[in-house]
Every structure is written in C-alpha cells, then in structure tokens.
C-alpha cells in the first residue's frame, strides 16, 4: 500500500521535485519497506536508457525505507547508507552489514564522512548528528536549522562542517567547539546542496532559487554568484522560442578533486516543459564551460573520480550516466533504479560506482570496459555502412553522399575519399588481405541498375565495376578465402562473383522480396541472406542451393549475421518506413537445427544493424529512435541477456562492426538530411569486475 501511495504521488509531482516528495512522505509517515541489493553489469557499466541490471551479485538486509544518501569512509572500507529513520554501515569487501546506528525519529536525508572517519548525518527535523562509531551512539547533536537539512560537507582538514537547509541558510559548524561558526544567508529559497572546495578556501551552494553561490567559509561572506546557463534538450540543440521564461532549480553540486571544475545538477522549468542538465563551471573563469544533457528528470547526484577525468551523474529518471569531464562526452548510461536515484559515489579508485535510490536498493556497478576512442576528422553524410580492415588500422564508412571515406583508426585522420558511385552506397567490405575494398550502391525502390565496385585500398583507384543487378545493391561480402564476392539486391537475387575476373559465377534465386543483407560462414561453405519477404535463408555455396529457409520476422528481415564460430545466426526485423517509435526485435538461431534460441527485445528504437565479436561471445546491435538518438547494445548470445549499452551517439545507428582483434567497435548512422556520425569505441582493459 505504501508503494502505491508513493508511486501515485510521484506521478503528480510536476518537475520531479524531490523536496515535495520528501515532505509528503515525511508528513504521511510512509515507510517503504525493501532491501538493498548489489548488482554487477558483466562486461560494462552502461551508456539512454531504460536498462535493468542483468546479474544479481548479493542481497543485503532490508532498510526500513527508501535510500536517501550514501557516503564512503576515507579508507574506502565502509559504506554508509541512510534511509527513513536508519543509518547502516556496510563492509565494502564482504558486502555485509557491520553496524546499524540507533533509529532516529526523523528521516535521515544526508550522511557524510570527515577525513578522520567521523560520520555526520542530517535529518528532516533540522538536526545534524555527529556519531561515535565505536559505541554506535550519537556523540553530538547540532541544532540551529529551523527546517529540514538536505546536505552536508566536511572541510578538507575536518575542522568544520557545512550544512544546507530548507530555512534558506547554510551553517558552518566549528567541530572543535561544536558550535555554529557562521550562518550564510543569501539564497531566496531552500538550499539543497553544499560542498567544500578541495583546498577548503571556498564553499559552493545551490538551491531552489536557481542560484549557485561561492562563499568564503572563513569569513562567511559571499564571494560571487555564478552565471546561469541556457538549457538544452537531451540529444539536440534546444530552441526556447515560444516558451515562457525559464526558472532553474539546483539539486546537486560537486567540485572536481583538482579544484578546476564545479559540476551542478539542475532542473529547468520552461513552461510547458522542463529540462534537466549538468553544468560544468570553469572556476578560473567563473563561467559555464559546457553542459551535459541526458537526464530527463532532476539531476540529484554527482561524483568525480579522484583524477577528475570522469563524472558520474544520477537523477529522478532512474539513470546513472558516466561522462568525460573534460570533453563532455557521454561514456555510458543505464537505467540504474526503478525510480529516483538519490546518491552516487565512486570507490576502488574509480573502478566501481555505488548508487542508492527510492526503490530501496543500493547497487554497485562495474566500470565500463568500452570508452569512446579517437575522434574521426572530416565530414560525411548519413552513414549506411562501416567496416574495419583486417589489421584494424583502417575504418571505411559510406552512405548517402555516394562517397567512401577511409580513416586511420590510430590518428583519426582521413586517409582517402573514394568517389565514383552515382547513388547511395549501402555496403563496403574489405578483402581478407586488406588490399581490395568492395562497395555496393543503388537507388532505393527503383529498377535503376545497382552498382558494385572494387577499389585498390593503397591507391584509392577503382579496379573494377561489376554490372548485373537490375536494382540497388544493398550488401557485398568477401568469402573467407577472398576469391569470391557475394552481393544482395533489391532485385530479389543473391549473386556470386569471381574477384579475379569480375565475372558472375552463380545466381541464387528464391527470395520473393528485396534481399537486404548477405554473410558468409567462417569456413565459407554457407551463405546467409536476409530479405524483406520475412525469411532468412541459409545457402550451400558449394552445391549452389538453398539449405534452410527460416521464417524469421513478419515485417521483413533487416540484417542477418553468422557468429564467427559458425554455430549461431542472428537476425533483426526491418522497420517500416520512418517507424522508429515502435520497438524492434532480434532473434538468435541455431544454425545446425534452424531452431530459435532467443528472442531479444531492445527497449529503445528499431534495430538496424548487427555484428558478432570475433570470439562469438558478444552480439552488438545498432538502433535508432527518430533522428536524435542511437544506441549500441551488447548481448550475450549464449544466454540472450543484455550485457551493456554504449551511448553518446546523436544519430540513429545503421551499422556496427568489430575490429578483428575485438578491441574496437565502430558505429555509423545518420538521418536523411542531417550530417552523418561515425564513432569508434575502444575496449578498456583496466576495467574489472566488482570484487
């Protein structure tokens, strides 16, 4: 019953206001019974969203209420969790409860550790408590606030403690005398967050008045109010024309350990809509350096890694996002909790992230093993295909602008641009020796003959033109020995070509609609094809006949790929024209029996491209939703479970590819009429499992 009350209230609260929710729960006396759980995402922590944990690591004893705050001891051996009326301490090595501090009458809204290991807590009754952890008793209760206390921060030397409250004040407590040293006034509405700078020379605060203020904690005087920033919607440039003047609320802030950056979590009400973002302030210039837009509800928690290179953010949308704090690049994101995520901290030198939320759980997340690699230089139109050279040193991409671009994957520089096609290039493929590149082109849904070209990779010159298809050619692929090229076309046929002579050697009829893709098995004996007729067919190349016809997807088959070990075939359905609101599906088939092993249902957008990792242990799918978002989801083909999702792509993803060594993933995509986007993702060997 308590859960249903909370859920309905959350729906009614416009803008996701955590203070109103806290107040309502406190007044009604609602207690959300539940448990705290530890999860690990195998292989990665994600990059947009609506994702759930895939593997349960442990289950801790129940908290009496929703988790409101987290804090890690200076030696990183203990995790403090706060909930309504309770504080618990957990051993981070064994994940067992060490201690439960005596129940308090009011909800605990914040916990913080001092450098010497002293634990402080703030409560809804306006008190701040310092705890004697040896005895488990309250050592000192600091009184002075006339409303709830939302945030705590110890000075780096541990001699002072700052608290921020509903009464619009910040109080600085002298921990030697246990008395109030200063009361800082200046905010016009409740102060929701406060933080000491790493050098202790300034204090930052934020509140419902939208102001971010810097204070001198020694004198108690305000130094400056940092400028506001124009909000932008997630994934797109934001145009506020036609909207009423905006009003921001500040919910969280954190200094980077190097003291150069202040991260501020906001929600901006811009009638009739609201947007949430993270502002990164350059403190030397006292201005916004960049804004991070991904969260769709209040940004309620922030944490930097010790080296200041990574920033974790959490919010009312349940998301946990990881960012490159220098470039503002989104590195990873996931649906961490079923509701509000209230707190986030790093442990294990940044390798593990801990989150707590209103779903009454505490979760540990592994550091993501994939991160954006070198940025590719130059421009390209919407991309239909990406492929690595066999040695991984070159990435080829092609699409709407009829050209093929070759990049150096180490430097990101453009090596060559191959021009010669008269229509969109749908597919590119390297020969096994990497010396030849094949490309396929054509005009969608017409009877204009398609094009297949062979290029000399070293010189960029066209070597051959292979005529024969009566309509657009959607896919080309080399046989493992490099002697044969297979092609798939809108003309409903699959054709095989002798690479040395450019002559057609075989045509495989059978599909009743356009053939969208074709792929060889690892030994070159089988060929799989995907067609808009709803079937995926497996062909015996040696005998030149169909071996198996799989009724794969009723809406048509967009792509089909063999696993490198030859045991599995993955397929995805074809999205109807411009239909990127409905969700797509992926199926994994047993090649030997033709039986369906798994049906995968991505939770965002339509699936447009598939690729297996070289070891066959990961299936990557690229998807898109309208023109603004793209995901790469990584699946475990042995279990059918999601392993990870990579984010940070601003366009839909039409093609994904692994490098032969498995260290890189490439994605390419775009929406008609917009610039294309090609991204490289690099495996991070430093990433390790939790415990």
C-alpha positions in Angstrom: 0.0 0.0 0.0 2.8 2.4 0.8 4.4 1.7 -2.5 1.2 2.6 -4.4 0.9 5.8 -2.4 4.5 6.8 -3.3 4.0 5.9 -7.0 0.9 8.0 -7.4 2.4 10.9 -5.6 5.5 10.7 -7.8 3.3 10.9 -10.9 1.5 14.0 -9.6 4.7 15.9 -8.7 5.5 18.1 -11.7 9.1 18.6 -12.5 10.2 15.6 -10.2 10.7 17.8 -7.1 12.4 15.7 -4.5 11.7 18.1 -1.7 8.0 17.9 -2.2 8.2 14.1 -2.3 10.4 14.0 0.8 8.0 16.3 2.6 4.9 14.3 1.6 6.5 11.0 2.7 7.6 12.6 6.0 4.2 14.1 6.7 2.3 10.9 5.8 4.7 8.8 7.7 5.0 6.5 4.7 7.6 3.7 5.2 8.8 1.9 2.1 10.0 -1.5 3.2 12.5 -3.1 1.0 16.0 -4.5 0.6 19.4 -3.3 -0.5 20.9 -5.2 -3.4 24.3 -5.4 -5.1 24.5 -5.9 -8.8 27.2 -6.1 -11.4 26.8 -5.4 -15.1 29.0 -8.1 -16.7 31.4 -6.5 -19.3 30.3 -2.9 -19.0 28.6 -0.4 -16.8 26.4 1.3 -19.1 26.0 4.4 -21.8 20.0 6.2 -22.8 18.3 4.1 -21.2 15.5 2.1 -19.6 18.0 -0.7 -18.8 17.9 -3.1 -15.9 20.7 -5.0 -14.1 21.5 -8.3 -15.7 23.2 -10.2 -12.8 22.4 -10.2 -9.1 25.6 -10.2 -7.0 24.3 -10.2 -3.5 21.3 -9.2 -1.3 21.8 -7.2 1.9 19.5 -6.9 4.8 16.5 -4.7 4.4 16.4 -1.0 5.0 13.2 0.3 6.6 12.8 3.0 4.0 14.0 4.3 0.7 17.7 5.1 0.4 18.3 8.8 0.6 22.1 9.2 0.8 25.4 7.4 0.6 28.9 8.1 1.9 32.1 6.1 1.7 34.7 6.2 4.5 38.1 7.8 3.7 39.8 4.3 3.7 37.0 3.1 1.3 36.3 0.1 3.6 32.9 1.2 4.8 29.8 2.3 3.0 27.2 4.3 5.0 23.6 4.2 3.7 20.8 6.4 5.0 17.1 5.8 4.9 14.0 6.9 6.8 14.9 6.6 10.4 18.0 4.5 9.9 21.7 4.6 9.1 23.6 1.4 8.2 27.3 0.7 7.7 28.4 -2.0 5.3 31.8 -3.6 4.8 32.7 -3.0 1.1 34.9 -6.1 0.9 32.4 -8.7 2.3 29.3 -6.6 1.4 28.0 -7.5 4.9 26.3 -5.2 7.4 28.8 -4.0 10.0 26.6 -1.8 12.2 23.2 -0.2 12.5 23.1 3.2 14.2 20.2 3.8 16.6 17.0 4.7 14.9 16.2 8.4 14.7 12.7 9.8 14.8 13.0 11.9 11.6 14.1 10.8 8.1 17.9 10.9 7.5 18.4 13.0 4.4 22.2 13.1 4.2 25.3 11.4 5.5 29.0 12.4 5.2 32.4 11.2 6.4 35.0 13.5 7.8 38.7 13.0 6.8 39.3 11.3 10.2 36.4 8.9 9.7 33.8 10.8 11.8 30.3 10.2 10.4 27.7 13.0 10.3 24.1 12.8 9.4 21.4 15.4 8.7 17.7 14.9 9.3 14.3 16.2 8.5 13.8 17.6 12.0 16.6 20.1 11.3 19.3 18.4 13.4 22.9 17.4 12.4 24.3 14.5 14.3 27.9 13.5 14.8 28.3 9.8 15.6 30.7 7.9 17.8 31.1 4.8 15.7 33.0 2.9 18.3 30.0 3.0 20.7 27.4 3.4 18.0 25.9 6.3 19.8 25.2 9.9 18.9 28.1 12.0 20.1 26.8 15.5 19.4 23.6 16.8 18.1 23.9 20.2 16.4 20.8 22.3 16.4 20.2 25.6 14.6 18.3 25.0 11.4 14.6 25.6 11.5 13.7 23.2 8.7 14.9 20.1 7.1 18.7 19.7 6.4 19.4 18.4 2.9 23.1 18.4 2.5 26.4 18.1 4.4 30.1 18.7 3.5 33.2 18.5 5.7 36.1 20.9 5.2 39.2 19.0 3.8 41.0 19.5 7.1 38.0 18.2 9.0 37.7 21.1 11.4 34.4 22.4 10.0 31.2 21.0 8.8 28.8 22.8 6.4 25.0 22.1 6.3 22.4 23.3 3.9 18.7 23.6 4.8 15.2 24.3 4.0 15.4 27.5 6.1 17.4 29.1 3.2 20.6 29.1 5.2 24.0 27.4 5.2 25.5 26.8 8.6 29.2 26.3 9.2 29.9 24.3 12.4 33.2 24.5 14.3 33.8 20.9 15.3 36.3 21.8 17.9 33.8 23.8 19.9 30.8 22.0 18.5 29.1 25.4 18.0 27.9 27.3 15.0 30.7 29.4 13.4 28.8 31.2 10.6 25.3 31.3 9.2 25.4 32.1 5.5 22.4 34.0 4.1 21.7 34.9 0.5 19.6 32.2 -1.0 16.0 33.2 -1.5 14.6 29.7 -1.4 15.6 26.4 0.3 19.3 25.4 -0.1 19.5 21.9 -1.4 23.2 21.3 -1.7 26.6 22.4 -0.3 30.2 21.4 -1.0 33.7 22.5 0.2 36.3 23.0 -2.5 39.3 20.6 -2.3 41.6 23.3 -0.9 38.9 24.4 1.7 39.2 28.0 0.6 35.7 28.3 -0.8 32.3 26.7 -0.3 29.7 26.2 -3.1 25.9 26.1 -2.5 22.8 25.7 -4.7 19.1 26.0 -4.1 15.6 26.3 -5.4 16.2 29.9 -6.3 18.4 28.6 -9.1 21.5 30.4 -7.7 24.9 28.8 -7.5 26.9 30.7 -4.9 30.6 30.7 -3.9 31.4 31.6 -0.3 34.5 32.4 1.8 34.0 29.8 4.6 36.5 31.6 6.9 34.7 34.9 6.9 31.2 33.6 6.0 30.9 36.2 3.2 29.6 35.6 -0.3 32.3 35.8 -3.0 30.1 35.5 -6.1 27.0 34.1 -7.8 27.9 32.0 -10.8 26.0 32.8 -14.1 23.1 30.8 -15.3 23.2 28.8 -18.5 20.7 28.4 -21.3 19.2 24.9 -21.1 19.1 22.4 -23.9 17.1 19.3 -24.5 18.8 15.9 -24.3 20.4 14.9 -27.6 19.7 18.0 -29.5 20.2 21.7 -29.8 17.5 23.5 -27.8 15.4 26.3 -29.2 13.4 28.1 -26.4 11.5 30.3 -28.8 7.8 30.3 -27.9 8.5 29.2 -24.3 7.9 31.2 -21.2 11.0 32.5 -19.3 12.8 29.6 -17.6 13.4 29.1 -13.9 16.1 26.7 -12.7 16.4 24.8 -9.5 19.7 23.4 -8.3 19.6 19.9 -6.8 23.3 18.8 -6.6 26.8 20.0 -7.0 30.4 18.7 -6.6 33.9 20.1 -7.0 36.4 18.1 -9.1 39.3 16.9 -7.0 41.7 19.2 -8.9 39.6 22.2 -8.0 39.2 23.4 -11.5 35.6 22.4 -12.2 32.3 22.7 -10.3 29.6 20.4 -11.6 26.0 21.5 -10.9 22.9 19.3 -11.4 19.8 21.3 -12.4 16.2 21.1 -13.5 14.8 24.0 -15.5 11.1 24.7 -15.7 10.4 26.2 -19.1 6.7 26.1 -19.5 5.1 24.0 -20.8 8.2 21.7 -20.5 11.1 21.2 -18.2 14.7 20.1 -18.9 17.5 18.7 -16.7 21.2 19.1 -17.3 24.6 19.2 -15.6 26.6 22.4 -15.9 30.3 22.3 -15.7 31.7 25.6 -14.5 35.3 26.6 -15.2 36.1 28.1 -11.8 39.1 30.1 -13.0 36.8 32.0 -15.4 33.6 31.7 -13.3 31.5 30.7 -16.3 29.9 27.6 -17.7 32.4 25.6 -19.8 29.9 23.0 -21.1 26.5 21.5 -20.3 25.7 17.8 -20.2 22.2 16.9 -21.4 21.0 13.3 -21.0 18.8 13.1 -17.9 15.0 13.7 -18.4 14.3 14.5 -14.8 16.1 16.2 -11.9 19.9 15.6 -11.6 20.0 14.6 -8.0 23.6 13.3 -7.5 27.1 14.0 -8.8 30.5 12.4 -8.2 34.0 12.8 -9.7 36.7 10.2 -9.9 39.9 11.0 -8.0 41.8 12.0 -11.1 38.9 14.4 -12.1 38.6 12.8 -15.5 35.2 11.1 -15.1 31.9 12.4 -13.7 29.0 10.2 -12.7 25.5 11.7 -12.6 22.2 10.3 -11.3 18.7 11.6 -11.5 15.0 11.3 -11.0 14.7 9.4 -14.2 16.5 6.4 -12.6 19.5 6.9 -14.8 23.2 6.6 -14.0 25.4 8.3 -16.6 29.2 8.5 -16.9 30.9 11.4 -18.6 34.3 12.5 -19.7 34.5 15.7 -17.6 37.0 17.4 -19.9 35.2 16.9 -23.3 31.7 16.5 -22.0 31.4 13.2 -23.9 28.9 10.7 -22.6 30.7 7.4 -21.9 27.9 5.2 -20.6 24.4 5.3 -19.2 21.9 2.8 -17.8 18.6 2.5 -16.1 20.1 2.0 -12.6 17.0 2.2 -10.4 13.2 1.8 -10.8 12.7 5.4 -9.6 14.7 8.3 -8.1 18.4 7.8 -7.8 19.4 9.9 -4.9 23.1 9.5 -4.4 26.2 8.3 -6.2 29.8 7.7 -5.1 33.0 6.2 -6.6 35.0 3.5 -4.8 38.0 1.3 -5.6 39.9 4.2 -7.2 37.1 4.9 -9.6 36.6 1.3 -10.8 33.3 0.9 -9.0 30.3 3.2 -8.8 27.7 2.9 -5.9 24.2 4.3 -6.3 21.2 4.5 -3.9 17.6 5.1 -4.8 14.0 5.4 -3.8 13.4 1.8 -4.9 15.1 1.0 -1.6 18.2 -0.5 -3.1 21.9 0.2 -3.1 23.8 -1.0 -6.2 27.4 -1.4 -7.2 28.3 -1.0 -10.8 31.4 -2.1 -12.7 33.4 0.5 -14.6 32.5 0.3 -18.3 35.2 -1.5 -20.3 34.3 0.4 -23.5 35.0 4.1 -24.0 35.0 6.5 -27.0 38.2 6.2 -28.9 39.9 8.8 -31.1 37.6 11.3 -32.8 37.4 10.9 -36.6 38.2 14.0 -38.6 36.3 15.2 -41.6 32.7 15.3 -42.6 30.4 12.6 -44.0 26.7 12.3 -44.8 24.4 9.9 -43.2 26.2 6.6 -42.9 24.8 3.2 -44.0 27.9 1.0 -43.5 31.1 0.8 -41.5 33.8 -1.8 -41.7 37.4 -2.4 -40.4 40.3 -3.5 -42.5 41.6 -7.0 -41.4 44.5 -5.4 -39.5 42.2 -2.9 -37.8 44.3 0.1 -38.9 41.7 1.5 -41.4 38.0 2.1 -41.0 35.8 2.5 -44.1 32.4 4.2 -44.0 29.9 5.1 -46.7 26.4 6.3 -47.2 24.1 8.9 -48.6 26.8 11.2 -50.1 27.8 8.5 -52.5 31.4 8.5 -51.3 33.6 6.1 -49.3 35.8 7.6 -46.6 38.8 5.7 -45.2 40.2 6.7 -41.8 43.3 5.9 -39.9 41.9 4.4 -36.6 45.0 5.5 -34.6 45.2 9.1 -35.5 41.6 9.7 -36.7 42.8 11.3 -39.9 41.2 10.8 -43.2 43.3 8.7 -45.5 41.3 8.8 -48.7 37.8 9.6 -50.0 36.7 7.2 -52.8 34.3 8.7 -55.3 32.6 7.1 -58.3 29.2 5.9 -57.3 26.2 7.6 -58.7 23.8 6.7 -55.8 23.9 6.0 -52.1 26.5 3.5 -51.0 24.8 0.8 -48.9 27.7 -1.5 -48.1 31.5 -1.8 -48.0 33.7 -4.8 -47.4 37.5 -5.4 -47.2 39.1 -8.4 -48.8 40.8 -10.8 -46.3 44.2 -9.5 -47.3 43.0 -5.9 -46.9 44.2 -4.8 -50.3 40.8 -4.5 -52.0 37.6 -2.8 -51.0 34.2 -3.7 -52.4 31.3 -1.3 -52.4 27.6 -1.6 -53.3 25.3 1.2 -54.3 21.9 2.0 -55.8 18.7 3.9 -55.6 16.1 2.7 -53.2 12.9 1.1 -54.6 13.6 1.6 -58.3 14.6 -0.5 -61.2 17.7 1.5 -61.9 20.6 -1.0 -62.1 22.7 -1.2 -59.0 26.5 -0.8 -58.8 29.3 -2.9 -57.4 32.8 -1.5 -57.5 36.2 -2.9 -56.4 38.9 -0.4 -55.2 42.6 -0.5 -54.6 43.0 0.4 -51.0 46.5 1.6 -51.3 45.9 4.0 -54.3 42.2 4.7 -53.9 41.7 3.9 -57.6 38.7 2.0 -59.0 39.8 -1.5 -60.1 36.6 -3.0 -61.5 32.9 -2.4 -62.0 30.6 -5.5 -61.7 27.3 -4.9 -63.6 24.5 -7.4 -63.4 22.0 -6.5 -60.7 18.8 -5.0 -62.1 18.3 -2.8 -59.0 20.1 -1.3 -56.0 22.7 -3.5 -54.4 22.4 -3.4 -50.6 25.2 -5.7 -49.5 28.6 -7.1 -50.5 30.8 -9.5 -48.6 34.0 -11.4 -49.5 34.4 -15.2 -49.0 36.9 -16.1 -46.3 39.5 -17.1 -49.0 39.0 -13.8 -50.8 38.3 -15.4 -54.2 34.5 -14.8 -54.3 32.3 -11.8 -53.7 28.7 -12.2 -52.7 26.1 -9.5 -53.3 22.4 -8.9 -52.3 20.0 -6.7 -54.2 16.6 -5.1 -54.4 16.1 -7.3 -57.5 15.5 -10.2 -55.1 18.7 -12.1 -56.0 22.0 -13.0 -54.5 24.9 -13.2 -56.9 28.4 -14.6 -56.6 31.3 -13.0 -58.4 34.8 -14.2 -59.1 37.0 -11.4 -57.7 40.0 -12.1 -60.1 38.0 -11.7 -63.3 34.9 -9.8 -62.1 32.6 -12.4 -63.7 29.4 -13.6 -62.2 29.6 -17.3 -61.3 26.3 -18.0 -59.7 22.9 -16.5 -59.0 20.7 -17.7 -56.1 17.0 -17.0 -56.6 14.4 -17.8 -54.0 13.6 -14.7 -52.1 10.3 -13.1 -53.1 11.2 -9.6 -52.0 14.4 -7.4 -51.8 17.4 -9.1 -50.3 18.8 -6.7 -47.6 22.0 -8.5 -46.5 24.2 -11.4 -47.1 27.0 -13.0 -45.0 29.5 -15.9 -45.2 30.0 -18.6 -42.5 33.5 -18.8 -41.1 34.5 -21.7 -43.3 33.0 -20.2 -46.5 30.7 -23.2 -47.1 27.5 -21.4 -46.1 25.9 -18.1 -47.0 23.1 -16.5 -45.1 20.7 -13.9 -46.5 18.1 -11.5 -45.1 15.1 -10.4 -47.1 12.1 -8.2 -46.8 10.0 -11.3 -47.5 10.4 -12.1 -43.9 12.8 -15.0 -44.3 16.5 -15.6 -43.5 17.9 -18.3 -45.8 21.0 -20.4 -45.5 22.6 -21.5 -48.7 25.0 -24.3 -49.5 27.6 -22.3 -51.6 29.3 -25.4 -52.9 26.1 -27.1 -54.1 24.6 -23.7 -55.1 21.3 -24.4 -53.5 19.1 -23.3 -50.6 19.7 -25.4 -47.4 17.3 -23.8 -44.9 14.6 -21.2 -45.0 13.8 -19.6 -41.7 10.6 -17.6 -41.2 12.3 -15.0 -39.2 10.4 -11.8 -38.9 6.9 -11.0 -40.2 7.8 -7.4 -41.0 10.8 -8.4 -43.1 14.4 -9.1 -42.1 16.8 -6.1 -42.0 20.1 -8.0 -41.3 21.5 -11.5 -40.7 25.0 -12.3 -39.4 26.8 -15.6 -38.6 28.7 -15.9 -35.4 32.4 -16.4 -36.2 32.3 -19.9 -34.7 29.5 -20.8 -37.2 27.1 -22.0 -34.6 24.6 -19.1 -34.5 22.7 -16.8 -36.8 21.4 -13.5 -35.6 18.6 -11.6 -37.4 16.7 -8.4 -36.8 13.4 -7.2 -38.2 13.0 -4.5 -40.8 11.5 -1.2 -39.6 8.6 0.2 -41.6 9.5 3.5 -43.3 10.1 6.2 -40.8 8.8 4.0 -38.0 11.2 4.5 -35.1 8.7 4.8 -32.3 7.9 1.1 -32.1 10.5 -1.3 -30.8 12.3 -3.8 -33.0 13.4 -7.4 -32.2 16.4 -9.6 -32.6 16.4 -13.4 -32.9 19.2 -15.8 -32.4 19.0 -19.1 -34.3 20.8 -22.4 -34.0 22.5 -22.9 -37.5 22.6 -26.7 -37.3 18.9 -27.1 -36.4 17.4 -23.9 -37.6 15.6 -23.5 -34.3 15.1 -20.2 -32.4 17.2 -19.9 -29.3 16.5 -16.4 -28.1 14.1 -13.5 -28.8 15.7 -10.2 -27.8 13.6 -7.2 -27.3 15.6 -3.9 -27.2 13.9 -1.3 -25.1 14.6 1.6 -27.3 14.1 2.2 -31.0 14.4 0.0 -34.0 17.4 -2.3 -34.7 19.2 -1.5 -37.9 22.5 -3.4 -37.8 24.1 -6.4 -36.2 27.7 -7.7 -35.6 29.3 -10.5 -33.7 32.6 -10.1 -31.8 35.5 -12.2 -33.2 35.2 -14.6 -30.2 31.4 -15.1 -30.8 30.8 -14.1 -27.2 29.1 -10.8 -27.8 26.5 -9.6 -30.3 26.3 -5.9 -31.0 23.1 -4.3 -32.2 22.8 -0.7 -33.5 19.5 1.0 -33.2 17.8 4.4 -33.5 14.8 6.4 -32.4 13.8 9.2 -34.8 16.7 11.4 -35.7 18.3 12.2 -32.4 19.3 9.1 -30.6 21.3 5.9 -31.2 22.4 3.0 -29.0 24.8 0.2 -29.3 23.5 -2.7 -27.2 25.9 -5.6 -26.4 24.2 -9.0 -25.8 25.4 -12.4 -24.6 24.4 -14.8 -27.3 24.9 -17.8 -25.0 22.2 -16.6 -22.6 20.2 -14.0 -24.6 20.8 -11.4 -21.8 21.9 -7.8 -22.3 25.5 -7.2 -21.3 25.8 -3.5 -21.8 24.7 -0.5 -23.8 27.0 2.2 -25.3 25.7 5.7 -25.6 26.7 9.2 -26.7 25.5 8.8 -30.3 23.4 11.7 -31.6 22.0 9.9 -34.7 20.4 6.6 -35.3 22.9 3.7 -35.8 22.5 1.9 -39.1 25.8 -0.1 -39.0 28.1 -1.6 -36.3 31.3 -3.5 -36.7 34.0 -5.1 -34.5 37.7 -5.0 -35.4 39.3 -8.4 -35.9 41.1 -8.3 -32.6 37.9 -7.3 -30.8 39.4 -4.2 -29.3 37.3 -1.7 -31.3 33.6 -1.2 -32.1 32.6 1.2 -34.8 29.2 2.6 -35.4 27.8 4.6 -38.3 24.5 6.3 -38.9 22.5 9.4 -39.5 19.1 10.7 -40.6 18.2 11.8 -44.1 19.1 15.5 -44.5 21.5 15.6 -41.5 25.2 15.1 -41.1 26.4 11.6 -40.6 28.2 10.3 -37.5 30.9 7.7 -37.2 32.2 6.8 -33.7 34.9 4.5 -32.5 34.7 2.7 -29.2 37.9 1.2 -27.5 38.0 -1.6 -25.1 39.3 -0.5 -21.7 41.5 -3.3 -20.2 41.7 -1.5 -16.9 38.0 -2.2 -16.3 37.5 -5.0 -13.8 34.7 -6.8 -12.1 33.3 -5.7 -8.8 35.2 -7.7 -6.1 
